[in-house]
Amino acid sequence: MPVDEYNRIVLSLSPLLIRAGGRKIVVDVGYGSRHTEKDLKIWGFDPEVTVVTALADESLEPADIDTVILTHLHADHAAQTAVAAQLTAEAVNAAIAAAACRAASASSPVRQSRPR
């Protein structure tokens, strides 16, 4: 795939939707649509594509989602967490709890013993 004039390549920032056991789970909520002109110039993504529009493409609304998983807190995975507030309270609480757990784990790594 050729790069553009800014040396960028096309990447997908779509949220992952999992349907399992009657549950609807969104993994990562992406960048969202609140960007400066500088952001748009640097990254070159479409600010009109959001987790909400991606759900609509699947005939779903934010209230249909019962779980949100944030794999990590980089902007391309979690910046749209404010939009996730439109999701159910349980889903938002799950996302916040998962993020807090990962943050605590990252800031307090467990020292593992090594065999001698």
C-alpha positions in Angstrom: 0.0 0.0 0.0 1.5 3.3 -1.0 1.9 6.2 1.5 0.2 9.6 1.0 2.0 12.9 0.6 2.4 13.1 4.5 3.9 9.5 4.6 0.8 8.1 6.2 -0.9 4.8 5.5 -4.5 3.8 5.8 -5.4 2.3 9.1 -8.7 1.2 10.6 -9.8 2.7 13.9 -13.1 0.8 14.1 -14.5 -0.4 17.4 -14.9 -4.2 17.7 -18.4 -5.4 18.3 -18.8 -8.8 19.9 -22.2 -10.5 20.1 -22.1 -13.4 22.5 -24.6 -15.1 24.7 -27.2 -12.4 24.2 -24.6 -9.7 25.1 -23.3 -6.9 23.0 -19.8 -5.9 23.8 -17.8 -3.0 22.4 -14.0 -3.3 22.5 -12.3 0.1 22.4 -14.2 3.2 21.6 -11.6 5.0 19.4 -10.7 8.6 18.8 -14.2 10.1 18.5 -15.0 13.3 16.8 -13.5 16.1 19.0 -10.4 17.1 17.1 -8.4 20.1 16.3 -7.5 20.9 12.7 -3.9 19.9 13.6 -5.2 16.5 14.7 -7.0 16.0 11.5 -4.0 17.0 9.4 -1.6 14.8 11.3 -3.8 11.7 11.5 -6.0 12.1 8.5 -9.0 10.2 9.8 -12.7 10.9 9.2 -14.1 12.7 12.3 -17.6 11.7 11.3 -16.9 8.0 12.0 -17.5 7.3 15.7 -18.5 4.4 17.9 -22.1 5.7 17.6 -22.0 5.7 13.8 -20.3 2.3 13.8 -23.1 1.0 16.0 -25.7 2.5 13.8 -24.2 0.6 10.8 -25.0 -2.5 12.8 -28.6 -1.3 13.5 -27.7 -0.7 17.1 -27.9 2.2 19.5 -25.6 3.0 22.4 -28.2 1.8 24.9 -28.0 -1.6 23.2 -24.4 -2.1 24.5 -24.1 -3.7 27.9 -20.3 -4.0 28.2 -17.4 -1.8 27.0 -13.8 -3.0 27.2 -10.9 -0.6 26.9 -7.8 -2.7 26.0 -5.6 0.2 27.0 -5.8 4.0 27.4 -4.1 5.3 24.2 -6.1 7.9 22.4 -6.8 5.7 19.4 -8.5 3.2 21.7 -10.1 5.3 24.5 -10.4 9.0 23.6 -14.0 8.6 22.8 -14.8 7.4 26.3 -16.9 10.6 26.7 -19.1 9.4 23.9 -19.3 6.1 25.7 -21.3 8.0 28.3 -24.2 7.6 25.9 -23.9 3.8 26.4 -25.7 2.2 29.3 -24.6 3.1 32.8 -23.4 -0.5 33.4 -21.3 -0.4 30.3 -19.7 2.9 31.3 -19.0 1.6 34.8 -17.5 -1.6 33.4 -15.2 0.5 31.1 -14.2 2.8 34.0 -13.5 -0.2 36.3 -11.5 -2.0 33.7 -9.4 1.1 33.0 -8.8 1.7 36.7 -7.7 -1.9 37.2 -5.3 -1.6 34.3 -3.9 1.7 35.5 -3.4 0.3 39.0 -1.7 -2.8 37.6 0.6 -0.7 35.4 1.6 1.6 38.2 2.3 -1.2 40.7 3.8 -4.1 38.8 4.2 -7.3 40.7 7.8 -8.4 41.0 8.0 -12.0 39.9 10.5 -14.3 41.4 12.8 -16.1 39.0 14.1 -19.6 39.6 17.8 -19.7 40.6 
